[in-house]
Amino acid sequence: MIPSVRDAAPTDDAATRNRERAAAFLAHLRSERRLSAHTLAAYGRDIDRLLELAGSTDLARLDVTAGRRMLARLHGPRLGGRSLARMLSAWRALYRYLVRDHGFASNPFQGTRAPRSARRLPKALSPDEAARLLAFGTDDAGQVRDLAMFELFYSSGLRLGELTALRTEDVHFDDETVRVMGKGSKARIVPVGRAALAALRRWLPVRAAGGAPPAGLLFPGRGDRPLSPRTVQRRLRAHGVMQDLSAPVHPHMLRHSFASHVLQSSGDLRAVQEMLGHASISSTQVYTHLDFQHLARIYDAAHPRAKKKG
């Protein structure tokens, strides 16, 4: 168990100073950069790992060689390239802050790169599988809510946290859009399909009958708190099993399916980037690989020289 930046017991002056600097950095992220609680927690875990590796060594004394040794200790069976890259990003951000505000001479991680790992393509449902997942009855309030959530997920390519944070006023039925607050508190407007709008129209009176106020969370949990991500994950997985889908279904799979299917139909990578809320087009380009896989399957099934002999 890695000790928390906030809760670890002091062992010596250097370790205490390290914790104080890390706590100041996290406070800076919270108050000045206004990062979400989820992002702050991720930064905290990565900084905790750095403090654990540094031990009683003052962060101001770490150099490039020491930084690379730390990375080598974590590489291999413990962490892959993607996890190390994320961790390095947090460590570099900490040192940029320390150089700027605490008089540190340099950033020992500035030129260090994480080892590359094989890029895993996100799993997406086929259009037929997506249609089957959403073809369930709405015999009770829970099912009405679930259908509205899952249709909106698939229709607009939302992140799980974006969906649970939606409020009733964010859905605009007249122009068939939803206003989403994405990463870094960046708002975007995303189209909503007719099936999702119909499911939302069915959900709103059921929501009101359950005692929720007209203005408030679109999918409230207990006590008008946001529906927990775990609840959404569990419900989606259960519906996938009931609809006899071969692979376990999770919320991000619906986002991947949205992106893949829109790209297959339109070929407009920039539009998909905007709808997903990606800051960089490179994050969206993974879906071109999914699109190619789709084309390759069609080729394998249709081309006389590609067909397997019976």
N, C-alpha and C positions, 0 to 999 in steps of 0.2 A: 504494500500500500504506500503510494507516494504521499509524503506529508503535504498538507495544504499550505499555500503561500501565507494564508492568514493564521492558520492554527498551529503550525509546527513550533515545537518548543525550542527556545534559543539554546544553541550549543556553544557559541563563542561570538566574539565581536564581528568577525567577517560575515558569518552566517546570518547574524541579526541584521547587519547593514544590507545584506543581499535581500532579505525578506522585506525590509522597509522600502527599498528601492522598487521591488517587484509590486508591492502593494500600492505605491505611488503611481506606478505605470498603469495598473489596472484601474485606479481611480481616475487617471487621465482619460483612459478609454471610455469610462462610464460617463464622466461629466462633460468632457470636451468633444469627444468623437461620437458620443451617444450611441454606442454599439448596443445591440440587443443583449438580453440576459443570456441567451444561448451562445452567442459569439463570445461574450465575456467569459463564460464558463470554459469554453474551448481554449481561449488564451490562458486562463488560469491553470488548466491542466498541463499545457505545454510549458509554461513558465515554471510550474512545480517540478517538472522533469529536469529542467535546466538547473534549478537550485539543488536538486538531489545529486546531480552529477558533479556540480561545483563543490558541494560539501562545505568545508571550512575555507575554501579559496575565495578571496574577494573577487567579485565579478570584474572589478577594474583591472585585475591582474591576468585575466584570461587573454591569450593570444590566438592567432590563427591555428597554430599547431595543436594547442589544447582543445580548441573548438572542433577540429577534425577528429581528434581522438574520441571526443564525446560522441560524435556522430557514428564513428566506427563501432563503438560499444553497443549502439542501438540497432545497427544494421544487421541484416541476416535473418535469423529465425524470429527475432523479436518484432521488428518493424520493417515494412516494405518502403519502396521509394516514395509513394504518395503520402504516407503518414510522415515520413521524415521531411519531405518538402514542406508540408503544412507546419511541422514543428520548427523548422528552420525559419520560416516566414515570421512566426511569432517571436523567435529569438532575435532576428534581425530588427524587428519593430521595437523590441525592448531596448536594444542597444542604440538605435537611432534616437530614442527618447533620452537615454542616459547620456549620450554624447551632447545632445542639444541642451538638456536641462540640468544635468548633474556633473558636467565637466569631464566626462570620460574622453580619453584621447582618441580612441578608434573603436570600430565595430569589428570584432574578430570573426563574425559570420558573414560579412558583406560579400566576400568572393567565393564562399563555400556553396557548393551545389549538392543536392541530394542525388544518390544513385538512381538511375532511371529504372523504372519497372514496366513490365508489359502493361499496356493500356487495355483495361477491360471494358468492353462495350456494354452500355446499359441494356438491360433486358426490357423488351417491349412486347406488349400483346399484339397479335394480329388484329386487323379490323373486325374479323369474325369473332375472335375471342373477346374483344372489348364489347361488342354488341351482346354476346352471351352473358358476360358479367353483369351488364346493366338490365337484363331481361328478368327481373324478379318482381314478385308481387308486393303491393304496398297495403297490407292488411292491418297494420298498426302504425302508431306514431313513429316508432323507431325505424321501421322500414321506409316510411315516407321521408324521414330525415336522411336516412342512408342514401336513398336514391338521389335526393337533391345534392348531397355532398359529392357522391361519386360522379354524377353527371357533370357537375361543375368542375371537378378535378380534371376529368377527361376533356371537357369542352374547352377549358381555358388554360390548361397546363400549369396549374398552381403548385406551389410548394405547400407542404403540410402546414407549416407555421403560418403561411399566408391565408390558407383556408380557414383555420381555426380563429384567426384574428378578424375575419370579415364582420362587418356590421350591416344591418339591414339597409342603411342608406348608401352602402357601397354598390349595391346592385341597381342598375338603371334599366328598367324594362323598356322604356321608350326607345332608347338607342341601342338596346341589346348589348350592354357592356357591363363590366365590373371594374371597380377601382381597387387596385391591389397595392398594399404597402409592402415593398420587397426588401431585399437586403440593403443595409446602409440607409434605411428609412427613405428609400427612393420609391415614389409612387409611379404606377403605370396603369394605363387603361387597356383592358383586354376584352376582345369580343366574347360573347356568350352565345352558344348555339341554341336553336329552338327547343331541342329536347331538354336541355338544362334549364331553360327559362320556364318550360312547362312544369318541370319537377319542382322548381323553386316556388312557382305560383301555388302548387298543391301544398308545399311545406309551410308557407307563411301563415295560413289560418290554423294549421295544426300547432304550429309554434305558439300562436296567440292563445289557443285553447289550453295550452299547457301552462299559461300564466306569465309568459315572457312579455315584457313591454314592447310596444310597437317599434321603438327605437332602441337598439342595443345589438348585442352579438347575434349574428345570423344563425349560428349553431351553438347556443349556450349549453354549458354543462350545469352542474349543480350550483345553486346559489348565484346564477348569472355569471359564473366564471367560464372562461373559454373551455370548450370541450377538450379533454386531454388528448394529446397525440396518440397515446397508447390505446385509448378507446377507438379512435379512428382506424388505427392499424389493425386492431383485433376484429372490428366489424368488417373491414374490407377483406381480410384474410378469410373470415368465415363465409362471406358471400362467394369468394372465389372457390372455396371447397364445395359449397352448395350448388354452384353452377358447373361443377365438374371440370374446372380448368386444371391443366396438367401441372403448372408451376404455381408455387405460392405467390399471391398477389400482394404487393405493398403499395403505399401511396405514391412513392416516387416512380413506380412502374407506370402509373397512369400519366404522370407528367412526361415520361419518356415516350409513351405511346402517342400522346398528343403531338409531341414534336416530330416524331418519326412519320406519323400519318399525314400531318400537314405538309411536311417536306416532300413526301412521296407524291402528294397531289399537286403541289404548287411549284416545287423546286426553288422557292424563295427563302434562302438561308437568312437573309437580313431581317425579313419579317418574322421568322421563327425566333431569331435572337431577341427582337423587341418584345414579342409576346411572352417569352420565357423570362425576360428581365436580366439577361446575361450582360455583364459589363463589357465583355470581350467576345468577339466573334469566334475566337479559338475555342471557347467553351461550347459553342453551338456546333462546331464542325464535326464533333463526334457523331452527330446524326446523319452526316453524309455517308459515314461508314455503314450505319444501319440501313440507309437507303440503298447503298451498293449491295448489301447482303440480300435485300429484297429483290433487286434486279437479278442478282446471281441465281437466286432460287428459281425465278421465272425462266431464266436462260437454261438452267439445268433441266427444267421440266419440259421445255418447249423445243429446244434446238436439236435437230436430228443427230448431230455429232456429239451432243452432250448427254443424251439419254442413255441410261444404263440398259444393257441388254437384259431381257427377261430370262 
